[in-house]
Amino acid sequence: MRFVLTDRGSAILLLGAAALALLLAASPAGPTLIGIRELHLPIDASGLHLTTGHLISDGLLAIFFLLVAVELRHELTRGELSHPRAAAVPAIAALGGVAAPSAVYLLVAGGSEPGGWPVPTATDIAFALGLLALLGRGLPGRVRAFLLALAILDDLVAILLIAVVFPTELVPLPLLGALVPLAAFFLAARAVPRSGLRTIVLTALGVLVWYLTALSGVHATLAGVALGLLLPAAVATSADRALQPVSRALVLPLFAFSASLVRLDGVTPAALGPVFLGVALALPVGKLVGVVVAGLAAGAVLGRGRDDRLRASELVVVGLVSGVGFTVSLLMAQLAFDGSQQGTAATLGVLAGSGAAIALSAAVVPVVARRTRDAAASAGGEQVADVEPGLAEREHLVPGREPGVAAERDRGAVATDEADPAVLPQ
C-alpha cells in the first residue's frame, strides 16, 4: 500500500488499470464487464438515472475533485500560487498548455467535431507527477514545484470547462437547494468539535450537496470542488490525508478501468477518424509546444533574476509529462460525446496521446536528468535533490502533494489539529 501511495506507484497503478481494461474488453469477459458498466441502477425513485459507470464518473470521482479543490485552495492562499510573481510564469505556461492542444485539435478535427476541443486540454496531475518521479531522478526540486503549480492551474481550467462547456439542461431549484446543505457544511466544519459525530455530519451534508447538484443537471463532480474549497485549512489537511489513499488506490484506478473498457474489434481507422487523430496529436504535441513556448516567453519577461527560473530543457520535461491527459481527459471525452462512436474515438485518442507522451518522456526526461546530475557533480559534487521526497520525509503519507497541504502544516503554517480539529478521526 505504501508504494501505491507514492507518485510512482499511483502512476503505475493508473497505467495498469487502463491496460487491464483494454485487455479484458478484448477477452470473452469483455461484454460482461461492459454490461456491468452500463447497468442501470434501480434508483429512479430518487430522480437520478445512473448507470454503474455514471456512479463512478459522477459519484466517486467527486472525491478526486474535492482533493483537487483542497490543493488549489491551499496553493492560492498559502503555497506557491499565493505570490503573484511566482505564480505568473506557471499560470501563463498552463494557459499555453490549454490553448495549444485546443488549436491542434481544431486544426485536425474542427471541421467535423469541433465540440471535442476541451478533451486534450487536461493534465493528469497524479500521473504527471508520478512519471516525473519515475524518470527524473536528480532533477532539481524547482521542476516538480513548477509542474505541480501548472497542473493545479490546469485542473482549475478543467473545472471551469466542465461547468461552462458541458452543462446539461439546468434545473434551478435543486441547485439553489444545494446552497442550504453547502452552507451547513461550511458552518459544521468550523463549529462542530472533533468527533465521530462531526465526520458523520460532514459526510451526510456532502452527500446531500452532491445529490442536489446531480439533480440540477450540473456535473456532480463540481459538488466535490465546492466542498473542498469550503473546508478550513486544518480540516482540509486531515481530509487530504485521509482521502488520498482512497482516491489513489481506488477511485482513480477504478475510473481509469471503467473509462478504458473499450472493445477494439470492429474499430477501423476510418471509424476513428479525425477525433482520434486530433486528440492523439493534441496531447503530446500541443501540450509540449504550448507549455514550452508560453513558459519561455513568460520566463523571459517575468523570471529575470529569479533563482528558480526553469531552463529550456526543464520546460521541455514539464511539457512532455503534462501531455499525459488521462483521468480528466477521459472524463471530458465522456462529457463531449456522451457514449457515441466519437466518444470511443476520443477515449482511444486520450489513451494513444497519453501513451505517446509517456514514450517521449521516457526517451527525453532521463537524458535531461542525467545531464543535470553530471553538471552538479562537475560543479563540485553538490547533490541534486530527487523530484519526489522519500517516504521518511512524509509524516502522514500525503502523496503527490508536496509541497502541499500536509507539507505546509508540517512547517507550522496551518493550525494544529487541536486548534482546528480534523474532519476524519485518526
C-alpha positions as CSV (number, residue, x, y, z in Angstrom):
1,M,0.0,0.0,0.0
2,R,2.9,2.4,0.8
3,F,4.1,2.1,-2.8
4,V,0.7,2.8,-4.3
5,L,0.5,6.0,-2.2
6,T,3.7,7.4,-3.8
7,D,3.7,9.4,-7.1
8,R,5.5,6.5,-8.8
9,G,3.1,3.9,-7.5
10,S,0.0,5.9,-8.4
11,A,1.1,6.4,-12.0
12,I,1.9,2.7,-12.4
13,L,-1.5,1.7,-10.9
14,L,-3.3,4.0,-13.2
15,L,-1.5,2.7,-16.3
16,G,-2.0,-0.8,-15.2
17,A,-5.8,-0.3,-14.7
18,A,-6.2,1.2,-18.2
19,A,-4.1,-1.6,-19.8
20,L,-6.0,-4.3,-17.9
21,A,-9.3,-2.8,-19.1
22,L,-8.3,-2.8,-22.7
23,L,-7.1,-6.4,-22.4
24,L,-10.3,-7.6,-20.6
25,A,-12.5,-5.7,-23.1
26,A,-11.0,-7.8,-25.9
27,S,-11.4,-11.0,-24.0
28,P,-14.6,-13.2,-23.6
29,A,-15.3,-11.4,-20.4
30,G,-15.4,-8.0,-22.2
31,P,-19.2,-8.0,-23.0
32,T,-20.0,-8.9,-19.4
33,L,-17.8,-6.2,-18.0
34,I,-19.1,-3.6,-20.3
35,G,-22.6,-4.7,-19.5
36,I,-21.9,-4.2,-15.8
37,R,-20.6,-0.7,-16.5
38,E,-23.8,0.1,-18.5
39,L,-26.1,-1.5,-15.9
40,H,-28.9,0.9,-15.0
41,L,-29.1,1.3,-11.2
42,P,-32.5,0.8,-9.6
43,I,-32.7,4.3,-8.0
44,D,-35.1,6.1,-10.4
45,A,-37.3,7.0,-7.5
46,S,-34.6,9.3,-6.3
47,G,-34.8,11.3,-9.5
48,L,-31.4,10.2,-10.6
49,H,-30.9,7.9,-13.6
50,L,-27.5,6.4,-13.3
51,T,-25.5,3.5,-14.6
52,T,-22.7,1.9,-12.8
53,G,-20.3,3.9,-15.0
54,H,-22.0,7.1,-14.1
55,L,-21.8,6.3,-10.4
56,I,-18.0,6.0,-10.8
57,S,-17.5,9.1,-13.0
58,D,-20.1,11.4,-11.4
59,G,-20.0,10.0,-7.8
60,L,-16.7,8.5,-6.8
61,L,-14.7,11.0,-8.9
62,A,-16.2,13.8,-6.8
63,I,-13.7,12.6,-4.1
64,F,-10.8,13.3,-6.5
65,F,-12.2,16.8,-7.3
66,L,-12.6,17.5,-3.7
67,L,-8.9,16.8,-3.1
68,V,-8.0,18.9,-6.2
69,A,-10.0,21.8,-4.7
70,V,-8.2,21.4,-1.3
71,E,-4.8,21.6,-3.0
72,L,-6.0,24.5,-5.2
73,R,-7.2,26.5,-2.2
74,H,-4.0,25.8,-0.3
75,E,-1.8,26.9,-3.2
76,L,-3.8,30.0,-3.8
77,T,-3.7,31.1,-0.1
78,R,-0.5,29.7,1.3
79,G,1.5,28.0,-1.4
80,E,3.5,29.0,-4.5
81,L,0.4,30.5,-6.2
82,S,-0.2,32.9,-3.3
83,H,2.6,35.1,-4.6
84,P,1.6,36.7,-7.9
85,R,5.1,37.0,-9.3
86,A,5.9,33.4,-8.5
87,A,2.5,32.2,-9.9
88,A,2.6,34.2,-13.1
89,V,5.0,32.0,-15.1
90,P,3.4,28.6,-14.4
91,A,0.0,30.3,-14.9
92,I,1.0,31.5,-18.4
93,A,2.6,28.2,-19.2
94,A,-0.7,26.4,-18.1
95,L,-2.7,28.7,-20.4
96,G,-0.4,27.9,-23.2
97,G,-0.8,24.2,-22.4
98,V,-4.6,24.6,-22.8
99,A,-4.6,26.9,-25.8
100,A,-2.2,24.9,-28.0
101,P,-3.8,21.5,-27.6
102,S,-7.2,23.1,-28.4
103,A,-5.7,24.6,-31.5
104,V,-4.2,21.4,-32.7
105,Y,-7.4,19.5,-32.2
106,L,-9.4,22.1,-34.0
107,L,-6.9,22.1,-36.9
108,V,-7.4,18.3,-37.2
109,A,-11.0,17.7,-36.2
110,G,-12.6,21.1,-36.1
111,G,-14.3,20.7,-39.4
112,S,-16.3,17.6,-38.3
113,E,-16.4,17.5,-34.5
114,P,-15.4,20.9,-33.0
115,G,-17.1,20.2,-29.7
116,G,-14.3,17.9,-28.6
117,W,-11.7,20.6,-28.3
118,P,-11.6,20.5,-24.4
119,V,-10.7,16.8,-24.3
120,P,-6.9,17.2,-24.8
121,T,-6.6,20.3,-22.6
122,A,-6.2,18.5,-19.3
123,T,-3.1,17.2,-17.5
124,D,-3.4,14.3,-15.1
125,I,-1.7,15.7,-12.0
126,A,-1.1,12.3,-10.3
127,F,0.2,10.6,-13.5
128,A,2.4,13.6,-14.5
129,L,4.0,13.8,-11.0
130,G,4.4,10.0,-11.0
131,L,6.0,10.0,-14.4
132,L,8.4,12.7,-13.3
133,A,9.3,10.8,-10.2
134,L,9.9,7.6,-12.2
135,L,12.1,9.2,-14.9
136,G,13.5,12.3,-13.5
137,R,15.8,11.2,-10.6
138,G,18.2,14.1,-10.0
139,L,16.2,16.9,-11.5
140,P,16.1,19.9,-9.2
141,G,13.1,20.4,-7.0
142,R,12.0,23.5,-8.9
143,V,10.9,21.3,-11.8
144,R,8.4,19.4,-9.7
145,A,7.2,22.6,-8.0
146,F,6.6,24.2,-11.4
147,L,4.8,21.1,-12.7
148,L,2.7,20.9,-9.6
149,A,1.7,24.6,-9.9
150,L,1.0,24.2,-13.6
151,A,-1.1,21.1,-13.1
152,I,-3.2,22.7,-10.3
153,L,-3.9,25.7,-12.6
154,D,-4.7,23.2,-15.4
155,D,-7.2,21.5,-13.1
156,L,-8.8,24.8,-12.4
157,V,-9.3,25.4,-16.1
158,A,-10.7,21.9,-16.4
159,I,-13.2,22.6,-13.6
160,L,-14.3,25.7,-15.4
161,L,-14.7,23.9,-18.7
162,I,-16.8,21.2,-17.1
163,A,-19.0,23.8,-15.5
164,V,-19.4,26.0,-18.6
165,V,-18.9,23.9,-21.7
166,F,-20.7,20.7,-20.7
167,P,-23.9,21.7,-18.9
168,T,-27.0,19.6,-19.4
169,E,-30.5,21.0,-19.1
170,L,-30.3,23.1,-15.9
171,V,-32.9,22.6,-13.2
172,P,-32.5,25.7,-10.9
173,L,-34.5,24.6,-7.9
174,P,-32.2,21.7,-6.8
175,L,-29.1,23.8,-7.5
176,L,-30.5,26.6,-5.2
177,G,-31.4,23.9,-2.7
178,A,-27.8,22.7,-2.6
179,L,-26.8,26.0,-1.2
180,V,-28.5,25.1,2.1
181,P,-26.5,22.0,3.0
182,L,-23.4,23.7,1.5
183,A,-23.8,26.5,4.0
184,A,-24.4,24.0,6.8
185,F,-21.3,22.1,5.7
186,F,-19.3,25.3,5.9
187,L,-20.5,26.0,9.4
188,A,-20.2,22.5,10.7
189,A,-16.6,22.2,9.5
190,R,-15.8,25.1,11.8
191,A,-18.2,24.8,14.7
192,V,-18.7,21.1,15.5
193,P,-15.9,19.8,17.8
194,R,-13.7,17.0,16.5
195,S,-15.6,13.7,16.9
196,G,-17.1,10.8,15.0
197,L,-20.4,12.8,15.0
198,R,-18.7,15.6,13.0
199,T,-17.4,13.0,10.5
200,I,-21.0,11.7,10.1
201,V,-22.5,15.2,9.8
202,L,-20.0,16.4,7.2
203,T,-20.3,13.2,5.2
204,A,-24.1,13.4,5.2
205,L,-24.1,17.1,4.2
206,G,-21.6,16.4,1.5
207,V,-23.6,13.6,0.0
208,L,-26.7,15.8,0.1
209,V,-24.9,18.6,-1.7
210,W,-23.7,16.0,-4.3
211,Y,-27.3,14.6,-4.7
212,L,-28.9,18.0,-5.3
213,T,-26.1,19.1,-7.7
214,A,-26.7,15.9,-9.7
215,L,-30.4,16.6,-9.8
216,S,-29.8,20.1,-11.1
217,G,-28.1,19.0,-14.3
218,V,-24.7,20.4,-13.3
219,H,-22.0,17.8,-13.4
220,A,-22.0,16.3,-9.9
221,T,-18.2,16.3,-9.5
222,L,-18.4,20.1,-9.1
223,A,-20.0,19.4,-5.7
224,G,-16.7,18.0,-4.6
225,V,-15.0,21.1,-5.8
226,A,-17.3,23.3,-3.8
227,L,-16.9,21.2,-0.6
228,G,-13.1,21.2,-0.9
229,L,-13.0,25.0,-1.3
230,L,-15.1,25.5,1.9
231,L,-13.0,23.3,4.2
232,P,-10.9,25.3,6.7
233,A,-7.1,24.7,6.5
234,A,-6.5,22.1,9.2
235,V,-9.7,20.2,8.4
236,A,-8.7,20.2,4.8
237,T,-5.2,18.9,5.8
238,S,-6.8,15.9,7.6
239,A,-9.3,15.3,4.9
240,D,-6.5,15.2,2.3
241,R,-4.5,12.8,4.5
242,A,-7.5,10.5,5.0
243,L,-8.9,10.6,1.4
244,Q,-5.7,10.5,-0.6
245,P,-5.4,6.7,-0.2
246,V,-9.0,6.2,-1.2
247,S,-8.5,8.4,-4.3
248,R,-5.1,7.0,-5.3
249,A,-5.7,3.3,-4.6
250,L,-9.4,3.0,-5.5
251,V,-11.2,6.0,-7.2
252,L,-8.7,6.9,-9.9
253,P,-7.8,3.3,-10.9
254,L,-11.5,2.3,-10.9
255,F,-12.4,5.3,-13.1
256,A,-9.4,4.6,-15.5
257,F,-10.5,1.0,-15.7
258,S,-14.2,1.9,-16.4
259,A,-13.3,4.6,-19.0
260,S,-10.8,2.4,-20.8
261,L,-13.1,-0.5,-21.1
262,V,-13.4,-0.2,-24.9
263,R,-13.7,-3.1,-27.4
264,L,-11.3,-2.6,-30.3
265,D,-12.7,-5.3,-32.5
266,G,-14.6,-3.7,-35.4
267,V,-12.9,-0.3,-34.7
268,T,-11.4,0.7,-38.0
269,P,-9.1,3.7,-38.8
270,A,-12.0,5.1,-40.8
271,A,-14.3,4.8,-37.8
272,L,-11.9,6.6,-35.5
273,G,-11.5,9.5,-37.9
274,P,-10.3,13.0,-37.1
275,V,-11.5,12.9,-33.4
276,F,-9.0,10.2,-32.6
277,L,-6.2,11.8,-34.5
278,G,-6.9,15.3,-33.2
279,V,-6.8,14.1,-29.5
280,A,-3.9,11.8,-30.0
281,L,-1.8,14.6,-31.6
282,A,-3.0,17.4,-29.3
283,L,-2.0,15.8,-26.0
284,P,1.7,15.1,-26.7
285,V,2.4,17.8,-29.3
286,G,0.1,20.6,-28.3
287,K,1.0,20.4,-24.6
288,L,4.7,20.4,-25.3
289,V,4.5,23.3,-27.7
290,G,2.1,25.3,-25.6
291,V,3.9,24.8,-22.2
292,V,7.4,25.4,-23.6
293,V,6.6,28.5,-25.8
294,A,4.4,30.1,-23.2
295,G,6.8,29.2,-20.4
296,L,9.9,30.6,-22.2
297,A,8.1,33.8,-23.1
298,A,6.8,34.3,-19.6
299,G,10.1,33.5,-18.0
300,A,12.0,35.9,-20.3
301,V,9.7,38.7,-19.2
302,L,8.8,37.9,-15.6
303,G,11.5,35.5,-14.4
304,R,14.6,37.6,-14.9
305,G,17.0,37.3,-11.9
306,R,15.0,34.5,-10.2
307,D,17.0,31.6,-8.9
308,D,14.1,29.2,-9.5
309,R,13.6,30.0,-13.2
310,L,13.4,26.9,-15.3
311,R,15.9,26.2,-18.1
312,A,14.6,25.5,-21.6
313,S,15.4,21.7,-21.1
314,E,13.5,21.7,-17.9
315,L,10.5,23.3,-19.5
316,V,10.6,20.5,-22.2
317,V,10.4,18.0,-19.4
318,V,7.4,19.7,-17.9
319,G,5.8,20.0,-21.3
320,L,6.3,16.3,-22.1
321,V,4.9,14.9,-18.8
322,S,2.0,17.3,-18.8
323,G,0.9,15.7,-22.1
324,V,-0.5,12.8,-20.1
325,G,-4.2,13.7,-20.0
326,F,-5.7,10.5,-18.7
327,T,-8.2,11.0,-15.8
328,V,-9.8,14.4,-16.6
329,S,-9.3,14.0,-20.4
330,L,-11.2,10.7,-20.2
331,L,-14.0,12.4,-18.3
332,M,-14.2,15.2,-20.8
333,A,-14.3,12.6,-23.6
334,Q,-17.4,11.1,-22.0
335,L,-19.0,14.5,-21.5
336,A,-18.2,15.8,-25.0
337,F,-19.5,12.8,-26.9
338,D,-21.8,11.1,-24.4
339,G,-21.2,7.4,-25.3
340,S,-21.3,7.8,-29.1
341,Q,-18.8,6.3,-31.5
342,Q,-16.9,9.5,-31.4
343,G,-16.7,9.1,-27.7
344,T,-14.9,5.8,-28.3
345,A,-12.6,7.5,-30.7
346,A,-11.9,10.3,-28.2
347,T,-11.2,7.8,-25.4
348,L,-8.8,5.9,-27.6
349,G,-7.2,9.2,-28.6
350,V,-6.6,10.0,-25.0
351,L,-5.0,6.7,-24.4
352,A,-2.9,6.9,-27.5
353,G,-1.9,10.5,-26.9
354,S,-1.1,9.9,-23.3
355,G,0.9,6.8,-24.3
356,A,2.9,8.9,-26.8
357,A,3.6,11.5,-24.1
358,I,4.8,8.7,-21.8
359,A,7.0,7.3,-24.6
360,L,8.5,10.7,-25.4
361,S,9.1,11.4,-21.7
362,A,10.8,8.0,-21.3
363,A,13.2,9.0,-24.1
364,V,13.9,12.6,-23.1
365,V,13.5,13.1,-19.3
366,P,16.2,10.6,-18.2
367,V,18.7,12.3,-20.6
368,V,17.9,15.7,-19.1
369,A,18.1,14.3,-15.6
370,R,21.4,12.6,-16.2
371,R,22.9,15.8,-17.6
372,T,21.7,17.6,-14.6
373,R,23.3,15.1,-12.2
374,D,26.6,15.3,-14.2
375,A,26.6,19.1,-14.2
376,A,26.0,19.1,-10.4
377,A,28.8,16.6,-9.9
378,S,31.3,18.5,-12.1
379,A,30.4,21.7,-10.3
380,G,31.7,20.4,-7.0
381,G,29.8,17.3,-6.1
382,E,26.7,19.1,-4.9
383,Q,23.9,16.6,-4.7
384,V,20.7,17.4,-6.7
385,A,17.5,16.6,-4.8
386,D,15.3,13.9,-6.1
387,V,12.0,15.1,-7.6
388,E,9.9,13.0,-5.2
389,P,10.6,13.2,-1.4
390,G,11.2,9.9,0.3
391,L,8.6,8.3,2.4
392,A,10.7,9.0,5.5
393,E,10.2,12.7,4.9
394,R,6.4,12.4,5.0
395,E,4.7,12.4,8.3
396,H,1.3,11.2,7.0
397,L,1.9,9.9,3.5
398,V,0.2,12.5,1.5
399,P,1.4,11.5,-1.9
400,G,1.7,13.9,-4.8
401,R,1.0,16.9,-2.7
402,E,4.5,18.1,-1.7
403,P,4.9,21.0,-1.4
404,G,1.2,21.0,-0.4
405,V,-1.3,20.9,2.3
406,A,0.5,18.4,4.6
407,A,3.9,19.9,4.0
408,E,2.6,23.4,4.8
409,R,1.1,22.0,8.0
410,D,4.4,20.4,8.9
411,R,6.1,23.8,8.5
412,G,3.6,25.2,11.1
413,A,1.7,27.5,8.6
414,V,-1.6,25.6,9.2
415,A,-3.2,25.4,12.6
416,T,-2.7,22.2,14.6
417,D,-5.5,19.6,14.9
418,E,-6.2,20.7,18.4
419,A,-6.8,24.3,17.2
420,D,-8.9,23.3,14.2
421,P,-9.9,19.6,14.5
422,A,-9.8,17.1,11.7
423,V,-12.8,16.2,9.6
424,L,-12.0,12.5,9.9
425,P,-10.8,10.8,13.1
426,Q,-7.3,9.4,13.1
